[in-house]
Amino acid sequence: MHPMILASLALNIAVLVPVCVGLATRANWTVAAYGPVTPARGILLSIYMALLISSAALLLMPVTAMVAGLLAVQIVYKLTTPFTVESFTNSVVVSNLAIAAVHAVTLVTIWEETFP
């Protein structure tokens, strides 16, 4: 497995485990980051759990094309969050943009190795 694929999947897991646990247990810090408990937060938790499970599965059984698809979807949603949240300073937005940058490097690496 390419080191950047490993880095992106490990980053997803490292970030999503505490976020999912925090959202699932309704930790106090999640209100500041994600707002009050609402059905929308429950939907977000489901999406985050899907990303976490997919990342873990791909870490155990890497399929480069599937990794590329997962990362591409994440890059798009992470790059659109400043506009949907209407903030470039929100802590979730800032972390999303940083993670999107790492995933973009991984996606370029996958592209260059697939289409030399």
N, CA, C and O atoms as CSV, one atom per row, in Angstrom:
chain,resi,resn,atom,element,x,y,z
A,1,MET,N,N,0.852,-1.175,0.000
A,1,MET,CA,C,0.000,0.000,0.000
A,1,MET,C,C,0.897,1.237,0.000
A,1,MET,O,O,1.864,1.318,0.759
A,2,HIS,N,N,0.566,2.190,-0.854
A,2,HIS,CA,C,1.335,3.433,-0.930
A,2,HIS,C,C,1.249,4.173,0.408
A,2,HIS,O,O,0.188,4.204,1.030
A,3,PRO,N,N,2.353,4.764,0.848
A,3,PRO,CA,C,2.342,5.472,2.141
A,3,PRO,C,C,1.291,6.581,2.237
A,3,PRO,O,O,0.750,6.816,3.317
A,4,MET,N,N,0.994,7.263,1.134
A,4,MET,CA,C,-0.016,8.327,1.192
A,4,MET,C,C,-1.426,7.752,1.356
A,4,MET,O,O,-2.272,8.369,2.005
A,5,ILE,N,N,-1.683,6.585,0.778
A,5,ILE,CA,C,-2.982,5.936,0.990
A,5,ILE,C,C,-3.109,5.566,2.460
A,5,ILE,O,O,-4.142,5.807,3.085
A,6,LEU,N,N,-2.061,4.984,2.999
A,6,LEU,CA,C,-2.046,4.640,4.417
A,6,LEU,C,C,-2.266,5.888,5.276
A,6,LEU,O,O,-3.035,5.860,6.236
A,7,ALA,N,N,-1.590,6.974,4.924
A,7,ALA,CA,C,-1.717,8.220,5.695
A,7,ALA,C,C,-3.143,8.758,5.657
A,7,ALA,O,O,-3.681,9.158,6.690
A,8,SER,N,N,-3.758,8.773,4.480
A,8,SER,CA,C,-5.116,9.304,4.370
A,8,SER,C,C,-6.132,8.450,5.127
A,8,SER,O,O,-6.997,8.978,5.825
A,9,LEU,N,N,-6.023,7.143,4.985
A,9,LEU,CA,C,-6.966,6.264,5.682
A,9,LEU,C,C,-6.755,6.325,7.193
A,9,LEU,O,O,-7.721,6.339,7.955
A,10,ALA,N,N,-5.495,6.360,7.625
A,10,ALA,CA,C,-5.203,6.470,9.053
A,10,ALA,C,C,-5.681,7.810,9.606
A,10,ALA,O,O,-6.189,7.878,10.725
A,11,LEU,N,N,-5.518,8.871,8.822
A,11,LEU,CA,C,-6.004,10.184,9.239
A,11,LEU,C,C,-7.520,10.163,9.415
A,11,LEU,O,O,-8.040,10.673,10.408
A,12,ASN,N,N,-8.225,9.575,8.456
A,12,ASN,CA,C,-9.678,9.453,8.586
A,12,ASN,C,C,-10.046,8.765,9.895
A,12,ASN,O,O,-10.904,9.241,10.638
A,13,ILE,N,N,-9.396,7.652,10.167
A,13,ILE,CA,C,-9.713,6.873,11.367
A,13,ILE,C,C,-9.378,7.668,12.629
A,13,ILE,O,O,-10.167,7.715,13.572
A,14,ALA,N,N,-8.206,8.285,12.635
A,14,ALA,CA,C,-7.770,9.044,13.813
A,14,ALA,C,C,-8.699,10.210,14.128
A,14,ALA,O,O,-8.919,10.534,15.295
A,15,VAL,N,N,-9.238,10.834,13.103
A,15,VAL,CA,C,-10.144,11.966,13.305
A,15,VAL,C,C,-11.569,11.480,13.593
A,15,VAL,O,O,-12.248,12.014,14.471
A,16,LEU,N,N,-12.010,10.477,12.855
A,16,LEU,CA,C,-13.410,10.079,12.948
A,16,LEU,C,C,-13.758,9.289,14.204
A,16,LEU,O,O,-14.898,9.361,14.663
A,17,VAL,N,N,-12.828,8.545,14.770
A,17,VAL,CA,C,-13.153,7.794,15.991
A,17,VAL,C,C,-13.585,8.748,17.115
A,17,VAL,O,O,-14.674,8.575,17.662
A,18,PRO,N,N,-12.772,9.741,17.475
A,18,PRO,CA,C,-13.223,10.620,18.560
A,18,PRO,C,C,-14.449,11.464,18.186
A,18,PRO,O,O,-15.287,11.744,19.043
A,19,VAL,N,N,-14.558,11.864,16.932
A,19,VAL,CA,C,-15.719,12.648,16.514
A,19,VAL,C,C,-16.992,11.810,16.616
A,19,VAL,O,O,-18.006,12.276,17.135
A,20,CYS,N,N,-16.938,10.579,16.121
A,20,CYS,CA,C,-18.116,9.706,16.185
A,20,CYS,C,C,-18.484,9.389,17.633
A,20,CYS,O,O,-19.660,9.405,17.994
A,21,VAL,N,N,-17.484,9.102,18.457
A,21,VAL,CA,C,-17.759,8.826,19.868
A,21,VAL,C,C,-18.370,10.062,20.529
A,21,VAL,O,O,-19.339,9.958,21.282
A,22,GLY,N,N,-17.804,11.217,20.245
A,22,GLY,CA,C,-18.325,12.461,20.818
A,22,GLY,C,C,-19.757,12.738,20.407
A,22,GLY,O,O,-20.590,13.099,21.238
A,23,LEU,N,N,-20.045,12.567,19.118
A,23,LEU,CA,C,-21.411,12.795,18.641
A,23,LEU,C,C,-22.374,11.749,19.207
A,23,LEU,O,O,-23.493,12.081,19.597
A,24,ALA,N,N,-21.941,10.498,19.253
A,24,ALA,CA,C,-22.809,9.418,19.733
A,24,ALA,C,C,-23.124,9.560,21.222
A,24,ALA,O,O,-24.230,9.245,21.662
A,25,THR,N,N,-22.151,10.032,21.988
A,25,THR,CA,C,-22.351,10.179,23.433
A,25,THR,C,C,-22.835,11.574,23.816
A,25,THR,O,O,-23.035,11.873,24.993
A,26,ARG,N,N,-23.016,12.411,22.818
A,26,ARG,CA,C,-23.468,13.791,23.035
A,26,ARG,C,C,-22.542,14.560,23.976
A,26,ARG,O,O,-22.984,15.273,24.876
A,27,ALA,N,N,-21.248,14.389,23.735
A,27,ALA,CA,C,-20.235,15.076,24.540
A,27,ALA,C,C,-20.429,16.587,24.445
A,27,ALA,O,O,-20.847,17.110,23.413
A,28,ASN,N,N,-20.119,17.267,25.530
A,28,ASN,CA,C,-20.327,18.716,25.585
A,28,ASN,C,C,-19.608,19.462,24.464
A,28,ASN,O,O,-20.152,20.420,23.915
A,29,TRP,N,N,-18.396,19.037,24.118
A,29,TRP,CA,C,-17.623,19.753,23.100
A,29,TRP,C,C,-18.287,19.704,21.718
A,29,TRP,O,O,-18.015,20.550,20.867
A,30,THR,N,N,-19.156,18.714,21.501
A,30,THR,CA,C,-19.776,18.603,20.179
A,30,THR,C,C,-20.773,19.722,19.913
A,30,THR,O,O,-21.031,20.055,18.756
A,31,VAL,N,N,-21.336,20.306,20.963
A,31,VAL,CA,C,-22.275,21.416,20.763
A,31,VAL,C,C,-21.551,22.613,20.163
A,31,VAL,O,O,-22.068,23.256,19.249
A,32,ALA,N,N,-20.365,22.916,20.664
A,32,ALA,CA,C,-19.595,24.045,20.119
A,32,ALA,C,C,-19.188,23.792,18.671
A,32,ALA,O,O,-19.181,24.713,17.854
A,33,ALA,N,N,-18.851,22.547,18.355
A,33,ALA,CA,C,-18.372,22.227,17.006
A,33,ALA,C,C,-19.504,21.962,16.025
A,33,ALA,O,O,-19.414,22.356,14.862
A,34,TYR,N,N,-20.573,21.298,16.474
A,34,TYR,CA,C,-21.623,20.829,15.553
A,34,TYR,C,C,-23.016,21.365,15.862
A,34,TYR,O,O,-23.974,21.051,15.155
A,35,GLY,N,N,-23.133,22.167,16.910
A,35,GLY,CA,C,-24.434,22.714,17.271
A,35,GLY,C,C,-25.203,21.754,18.164
A,35,GLY,O,O,-24.714,20.677,18.506
A,36,PRO,N,N,-26.424,22.161,18.541
A,36,PRO,CA,C,-27.226,21.332,19.446
A,36,PRO,C,C,-27.642,20.016,18.790
A,36,PRO,O,O,-27.589,19.861,17.570
A,37,VAL,N,N,-28.052,19.085,19.628
A,37,VAL,CA,C,-28.498,17.786,19.138
A,37,VAL,C,C,-29.762,17.977,18.301
A,37,VAL,O,O,-30.766,18.515,18.769
A,38,THR,N,N,-29.684,17.520,17.051
A,38,THR,CA,C,-30.803,17.617,16.111
A,38,THR,C,C,-30.789,16.371,15.230
A,38,THR,O,O,-29.809,15.626,15.230
A,39,PRO,N,N,-31.863,16.139,14.482
A,39,PRO,CA,C,-31.824,15.037,13.517
A,39,PRO,C,C,-30.670,15.199,12.515
A,39,PRO,O,O,-30.087,14.206,12.080
A,40,ALA,N,N,-30.343,16.427,12.154
A,40,ALA,CA,C,-29.241,16.657,11.210
A,40,ALA,C,C,-27.916,16.160,11.781
A,40,ALA,O,O,-27.092,15.620,11.043
A,41,ARG,N,N,-27.704,16.333,13.073
A,41,ARG,CA,C,-26.486,15.805,13.701
A,41,ARG,C,C,-26.473,14.287,13.668
A,41,ARG,O,O,-25.415,13.679,13.507
A,42,GLY,N,N,-27.626,13.676,13.818
A,42,GLY,CA,C,-27.711,12.221,13.718
A,42,GLY,C,C,-27.366,11.735,12.321
A,42,GLY,O,O,-26.688,10.721,12.156
A,43,ILE,N,N,-27.832,12.460,11.324
A,43,ILE,CA,C,-27.502,12.129,9.933
A,43,ILE,C,C,-26.009,12.301,9.705
A,43,ILE,O,O,-25.380,11.461,9.060
A,44,LEU,N,N,-25.436,13.375,10.223
A,44,LEU,CA,C,-23.993,13.603,10.091
A,44,LEU,C,C,-23.213,12.475,10.754
A,44,LEU,O,O,-22.211,12.013,10.208
A,45,LEU,N,N,-23.659,12.027,11.923
A,45,LEU,CA,C,-23.006,10.909,12.594
A,45,LEU,C,C,-23.046,9.661,11.711
A,45,LEU,O,O,-22.057,8.934,11.623
A,46,SER,N,N,-24.169,9.411,11.064
A,46,SER,CA,C,-24.268,8.255,10.165
A,46,SER,C,C,-23.278,8.358,9.015
A,46,SER,O,O,-22.640,7.372,8.648
A,47,ILE,N,N,-23.152,9.549,8.449
A,47,ILE,CA,C,-22.211,9.763,7.351
A,47,ILE,C,C,-20.779,9.558,7.843
A,47,ILE,O,O,-19.978,8.898,7.182
A,48,TYR,N,N,-20.463,10.129,9.007
A,48,TYR,CA,C,-19.119,9.969,9.561
A,48,TYR,C,C,-18.817,8.502,9.861
A,48,TYR,O,O,-17.699,8.042,9.624
A,49,MET,N,N,-19.803,7.762,10.380
A,49,MET,CA,C,-19.577,6.338,10.650
A,49,MET,C,C,-19.344,5.566,9.357
A,49,MET,O,O,-18.532,4.642,9.328
A,50,ALA,N,N,-20.048,5.934,8.288
A,50,ALA,CA,C,-19.834,5.278,6.991
A,50,ALA,C,C,-18.410,5.537,6.487
A,50,ALA,O,O,-17.759,4.632,5.967
A,51,LEU,N,N,-17.934,6.767,6.643
A,51,LEU,CA,C,-16.568,7.099,6.244
A,51,LEU,C,C,-15.557,6.338,7.098
A,51,LEU,O,O,-14.548,5.854,6.584
A,52,LEU,N,N,-15.823,6.233,8.392
A,52,LEU,CA,C,-14.934,5.521,9.304
A,52,LEU,C,C,-14.874,4.034,8.960
A,52,LEU,O,O,-13.789,3.462,8.863
A,53,ILE,N,N,-16.022,3.417,8.779
A,53,ILE,CA,C,-16.066,1.987,8.454
A,53,ILE,C,C,-15.410,1.724,7.105
A,53,ILE,O,O,-14.671,0.752,6.947
A,54,SER,N,N,-15.680,2.588,6.139
A,54,SER,CA,C,-15.072,2.431,4.812
A,54,SER,C,C,-13.556,2.574,4.888
A,54,SER,O,O,-12.827,1.803,4.263
A,55,SER,N,N,-13.084,3.546,5.642
A,55,SER,CA,C,-11.639,3.751,5.787
A,55,SER,C,C,-10.979,2.553,6.445
A,55,SER,O,O,-9.921,2.103,6.006
A,56,ALA,N,N,-11.603,2.032,7.504
A,56,ALA,CA,C,-11.041,0.866,8.192
A,56,ALA,C,C,-11.018,-0.360,7.276
A,56,ALA,O,O,-10.039,-1.105,7.242
A,57,ALA,N,N,-12.103,-0.553,6.541
A,57,ALA,CA,C,-12.169,-1.700,5.626
A,57,ALA,C,C,-11.108,-1.586,4.537
A,57,ALA,O,O,-10.459,-2.575,4.196
A,58,LEU,N,N,-10.930,-0.390,3.994
A,58,LEU,CA,C,-9.939,-0.200,2.933
A,58,LEU,C,C,-8.509,-0.275,3.464
A,58,LEU,O,O,-7.580,-0.596,2.723
A,59,LEU,N,N,-8.343,0.018,4.732
A,59,LEU,CA,C,-7.029,-0.133,5.342
A,59,LEU,C,C,-6.685,-1.621,5.449
A,59,LEU,O,O,-5.534,-2.014,5.259
A,60,LEU,N,N,-7.687,-2.437,5.752
A,60,LEU,CA,C,-7.475,-3.879,5.883
A,60,LEU,C,C,-7.425,-4.584,4.531
A,60,LEU,O,O,-6.674,-5.542,4.351
A,61,MET,N,N,-8.231,-4.102,3.581
A,61,MET,CA,C,-8.295,-4.705,2.245
A,61,MET,C,C,-8.224,-3.588,1.203
A,61,MET,O,O,-9.243,-3.224,0.616
A,62,PRO,N,N,-7.042,-3.048,0.974
A,62,PRO,CA,C,-6.927,-1.888,0.090
A,62,PRO,C,C,-7.255,-2.196,-1.374
A,62,PRO,O,O,-6.709,-3.122,-1.974
A,63,VAL,N,N,-8.138,-1.413,-1.911
A,63,VAL,CA,C,-8.460,-1.429,-3.343
A,63,VAL,C,C,-8.285,0.020,-3.786
A,63,VAL,O,O,-9.083,0.888,-3.434
A,64,THR,N,N,-7.244,0.268,-4.553
A,64,THR,CA,C,-6.860,1.639,-4.879
A,64,THR,C,C,-8.003,2.441,-5.491
A,64,THR,O,O,-8.201,3.603,-5.137
A,65,ALA,N,N,-8.749,1.840,-6.396
A,65,ALA,CA,C,-9.854,2.571,-7.029
A,65,ALA,C,C,-10.921,2.962,-6.008
A,65,ALA,O,O,-11.511,4.037,-6.106
A,66,MET,N,N,-11.166,2.099,-5.041
A,66,MET,CA,C,-12.159,2.411,-4.009
A,66,MET,C,C,-11.639,3.506,-3.066
A,66,MET,O,O,-12.400,4.371,-2.632
A,67,VAL,N,N,-10.360,3.460,-2.761
A,67,VAL,CA,C,-9.757,4.523,-1.950
A,67,VAL,C,C,-9.893,5.849,-2.678
A,67,VAL,O,O,-10.263,6.856,-2.073
A,68,ALA,N,N,-9.599,5.857,-3.962
A,68,ALA,CA,C,-9.701,7.085,-4.755
A,68,ALA,C,C,-11.129,7.632,-4.733
A,68,ALA,O,O,-11.331,8.838,-4.590
A,69,GLY,N,N,-12.105,6.758,-4.872
A,69,GLY,CA,C,-13.495,7.201,-4.831
A,69,GLY,C,C,-13.869,7.786,-3.480
A,69,GLY,O,O,-14.508,8.836,-3.413
A,70,LEU,N,N,-13.479,7.121,-2.412
A,70,LEU,CA,C,-13.758,7.613,-1.060
A,70,LEU,C,C,-13.130,8.984,-0.843
A,70,LEU,O,O,-13.786,9.906,-0.358
A,71,LEU,N,N,-11.862,9.112,-1.201
A,71,LEU,CA,C,-11.159,10.384,-0.988
A,71,LEU,C,C,-11.727,11.490,-1.860
A,71,LEU,O,O,-11.814,12.637,-1.420
A,72,ALA,N,N,-12.116,11.169,-3.087
A,72,ALA,CA,C,-12.690,12.197,-3.974
A,72,ALA,C,C,-13.981,12.752,-3.384
A,72,ALA,O,O,-14.192,13.965,-3.388
A,73,VAL,N,N,-14.834,11.888,-2.884
A,73,VAL,CA,C,-16.088,12.345,-2.267
A,73,VAL,C,C,-15.782,13.205,-1.049
A,73,VAL,O,O,-16.408,14.245,-0.847
A,74,GLN,N,N,-14.823,12.773,-0.240
A,74,GLN,CA,C,-14.471,13.557,0.944
A,74,GLN,C,C,-13.910,14.927,0.571
A,74,GLN,O,O,-14.236,15.926,1.213
A,75,ILE,N,N,-13.086,14.980,-0.443
A,75,ILE,CA,C,-12.520,16.265,-0.858
A,75,ILE,C,C,-13.633,17.222,-1.277
A,75,ILE,O,O,-13.626,18.394,-0.899
A,76,VAL,N,N,-14.574,16.726,-2.048
A,76,VAL,CA,C,-15.667,17.598,-2.503
A,76,VAL,C,C,-16.472,18.116,-1.315
A,76,VAL,O,O,-16.731,19.316,-1.217
A,77,TYR,N,N,-16.867,17.222,-0.413
A,77,TYR,CA,C,-17.700,17.705,0.696
A,77,TYR,C,C,-16.914,18.604,1.639
A,77,TYR,O,O,-17.469,19.556,2.187
A,78,LYS,N,N,-15.645,18.320,1.835
A,78,LYS,CA,C,-14.844,19.143,2.729
A,78,LYS,C,C,-14.565,20.527,2.129
A,78,LYS,O,O,-14.516,21.521,2.853
A,79,LEU,N,N,-14.386,20.586,0.822
A,79,LEU,CA,C,-14.155,21.895,0.181
A,79,LEU,C,C,-15.425,22.739,0.102
A,79,LEU,O,O,-15.350,23.962,-0.014
A,80,THR,N,N,-16.572,22.104,0.163
A,80,THR,CA,C,-17.823,22.878,0.123
A,80,THR,C,C,-18.292,23.337,1.500
A,80,THR,O,O,-19.161,24.204,1.592
A,81,THR,N,N,-17.733,22.773,2.576
A,81,THR,CA,C,-18.220,23.144,3.911
A,81,THR,C,C,-18.063,24.626,4.262
A,81,THR,O,O,-18.941,25.162,4.939
A,82,PRO,N,N,-17.011,25.313,3.848
A,82,PRO,CA,C,-16.964,26.742,4.202
A,82,PRO,C,C,-18.152,27.522,3.623
A,82,PRO,O,O,-18.593,28.517,4.199
A,83,PHE,N,N,-18.650,27.064,2.502
A,83,PHE,CA,C,-19.763,27.761,1.861
A,83,PHE,C,C,-21.104,27.361,2.471
A,83,PHE,O,O,-21.997,28.198,2.603
A,84,THR,N,N,-21.251,26.095,2.842
A,84,THR,CA,C,-22.516,25.664,3.440
A,84,THR,C,C,-22.623,26.106,4.900
A,84,THR,O,O,-23.723,26.340,5.401
A,85,VAL,N,N,-21.485,26.218,5.577
A,85,VAL,CA,C,-21.471,26.677,6.966
A,85,VAL,C,C,-21.380,28.207,7.028
A,85,VAL,O,O,-21.677,28.816,8.056
A,86,GLU,N,N,-20.974,28.802,5.936
A,86,GLU,CA,C,-20.792,30.250,5.817
A,86,GLU,C,C,-19.730,30.765,6.791
A,86,GLU,O,O,-19.892,31.807,7.427
A,87,SER,N,N,-18.641,29.999,6.885
A,87,SER,CA,C,-17.537,30.393,7.756
A,87,SER,C,C,-16.269,29.692,7.300
A,87,SER,O,O,-16.276,28.513,6.945
A,88,PHE,N,N,-15.189,30.447,7.321
A,88,PHE,CA,C,-13.882,29.853,7.072
A,88,PHE,C,C,-13.105,29.698,8.380
A,88,PHE,O,O,-11.969,29.226,8.371
A,89,THR,N,N,-13.714,30.094,9.512
A,89,THR,CA,C,-13.015,30.038,10.793
A,89,THR,C,C,-13.584,28.988,11.742
A,89,THR,O,O,-12.986,28.728,12.787
A,90,ASN,N,N,-14.709,28.382,11.415
A,90,ASN,CA,C,-15.278,27.317,12.223
A,90,ASN,C,C,-14.264,26.186,12.337
A,90,ASN,O,O,-13.627,25.829,11.346
A,91,SER,N,N,-14.105,25.617,13.533
A,91,SER,CA,C,-13.079,24.593,13.753
A,91,SER,C,C,-13.267,23.362,12.871
A,91,SER,O,O,-12.284,22.773,12.424
A,92,VAL,N,N,-14.500,22.969,12.615
A,92,VAL,CA,C,-14.752,21.815,11.748
A,92,VAL,C,C,-14.364,22.146,10.309
A,92,VAL,O,O,-13.791,21.311,9.609
A,93,VAL,N,N,-14.673,23.350,9.876
A,93,VAL,CA,C,-14.316,23.778,8.513
A,93,VAL,C,C,-12.802,23.795,8.347
A,93,VAL,O,O,-12.280,23.300,7.348
A,94,VAL,N,N,-12.107,24.353,9.306
A,94,VAL,CA,C,-10.643,24.433,9.229
A,94,VAL,C,C,-10.030,23.037,9.153
A,94,VAL,O,O,-9.144,22.787,8.336
A,95,SER,N,N,-10.501,22.134,10.004
A,95,SER,CA,C,-9.956,20.773,9.967
A,95,SER,C,C,-10.339,20.074,8.669
A,95,SER,O,O,-9.539,19.316,8.118
A,96,ASN,N,N,-11.554,20.317,8.172
A,96,ASN,CA,C,-11.957,19.731,6.885
A,96,ASN,C,C,-11.031,20.166,5.758
A,96,ASN,O,O,-10.641,19.352,4.921
A,97,LEU,N,N,-10.682,21.437,5.734
A,97,LEU,CA,C,-9.812,21.933,4.667
A,97,LEU,C,C,-8.414,21.333,4.765
A,97,LEU,O,O,-7.801,21.018,3.745
A,98,ALA,N,N,-7.909,21.173,5.980
A,98,ALA,CA,C,-6.586,20.563,6.154
A,98,ALA,C,C,-6.603,19.096,5.720
A,98,ALA,O,O,-5.683,18.628,5.050
A,99,ILE,N,N,-7.642,18.391,6.102
A,99,ILE,CA,C,-7.754,16.977,5.715
A,99,ILE,C,C,-7.930,16.850,4.203
A,99,ILE,O,O,-7.368,15.946,3.586
A,100,ALA,N,N,-8.702,17.745,3.609
A,100,ALA,CA,C,-8.886,17.728,2.155
A,100,ALA,C,C,-7.556,17.910,1.438
A,100,ALA,O,O,-7.330,17.306,0.389
A,101,ALA,N,N,-6.679,18.731,1.989
A,101,ALA,CA,C,-5.362,18.936,1.372
A,101,ALA,C,C,-4.547,17.638,1.389
A,101,ALA,O,O,-3.904,17.296,0.397
A,102,VAL,N,N,-4.574,16.922,2.506
A,102,VAL,CA,C,-3.859,15.645,2.586
A,102,VAL,C,C,-4.451,14.653,1.592
A,102,VAL,O,O,-3.721,13.980,0.864
A,103,HIS,N,N,-5.783,14.567,1.566
A,103,HIS,CA,C,-6.443,13.632,0.656
A,103,HIS,C,C,-6.181,13.996,-0.810
A,103,HIS,O,O,-6.080,13.112,-1.661
A,104,ALA,N,N,-6.072,15.289,-1.103
A,104,ALA,CA,C,-5.783,15.706,-2.481
A,104,ALA,C,C,-4.400,15.232,-2.910
A,104,ALA,O,O,-4.219,14.782,-4.041
A,105,VAL,N,N,-3.430,15.330,-2.015
A,105,VAL,CA,C,-2.084,14.833,-2.321
A,105,VAL,C,C,-2.142,13.325,-2.586
A,105,VAL,O,O,-1.515,12.827,-3.521
A,106,THR,N,N,-2.890,12.616,-1.763
A,106,THR,CA,C,-3.034,11.164,-1.957
A,106,THR,C,C,-3.691,10.861,-3.293
A,106,THR,O,O,-3.256,9.962,-4.014
A,107,LEU,N,N,-4.731,11.603,-3.624
A,107,LEU,CA,C,-5.440,11.377,-4.889
A,107,LEU,C,C,-4.528,11.654,-6.082
A,107,LEU,O,O,-4.563,10.913,-7.063
A,108,VAL,N,N,-3.726,12.692,-6.017
A,108,VAL,CA,C,-2.769,12.980,-7.083
A,108,VAL,C,C,-1.749,11.850,-7.191
A,108,VAL,O,O,-1.381,11.447,-8.294
A,109,THR,N,N,-1.299,11.347,-6.061
A,109,THR,CA,C,-0.351,10.224,-6.053
A,109,THR,C,C,-0.962,8.993,-6.723
A,109,THR,O,O,-0.319,8.331,-7.538
A,110,ILE,N,N,-2.215,8.701,-6.364
A,110,ILE,CA,C,-2.910,7.560,-6.983
A,110,ILE,C,C,-3.019,7.779,-8.484
A,110,ILE,O,O,-2.754,6.865,-9.264
A,111,TRP,N,N,-3.403,8.974,-8.894
A,111,TRP,CA,C,-3.556,9.299,-10.313
A,111,TRP,C,C,-2.230,9.093,-11.055
A,111,TRP,O,O,-2.187,8.456,-12.107
A,112,GLU,N,N,-1.148,9.646,-10.484
A,112,GLU,CA,C,0.152,9.552,-11.160
A,112,GLU,C,C,0.654,8.107,-11.264
A,112,GLU,O,O,1.330,7.753,-12.230
A,113,GLU,N,N,0.332,7.292,-10.292
A,113,GLU,CA,C,0.753,5.894,-10.349
A,113,GLU,C,C,-0.134,5.081,-11.284
A,113,GLU,O,O,0.312,4.094,-11.869
A,114,THR,N,N,-1.381,5.494,-11.423
A,114,THR,CA,C,-2.316,4.776,-12.288
A,114,THR,C,C,-2.137,5.169,-13.751
A,114,THR,O,O,-2.232,4.336,-14.652
A,115,PHE,N,N,-1.876,6.453,-13.966
A,115,PHE,CA,C,-1.717,6.982,-15.326
A,115,PHE,C,C,-0.382,7.680,-15.460
A,115,PHE,O,O,-0.330,8.908,-15.523
A,116,PRO,N,N,0.714,6.909,-15.506
A,116,PRO,CA,C,2.055,7.524,-15.541
A,116,PRO,C,C,2.327,8.273,-16.832
A,116,PRO,O,O,3.408,8.838,-17.002
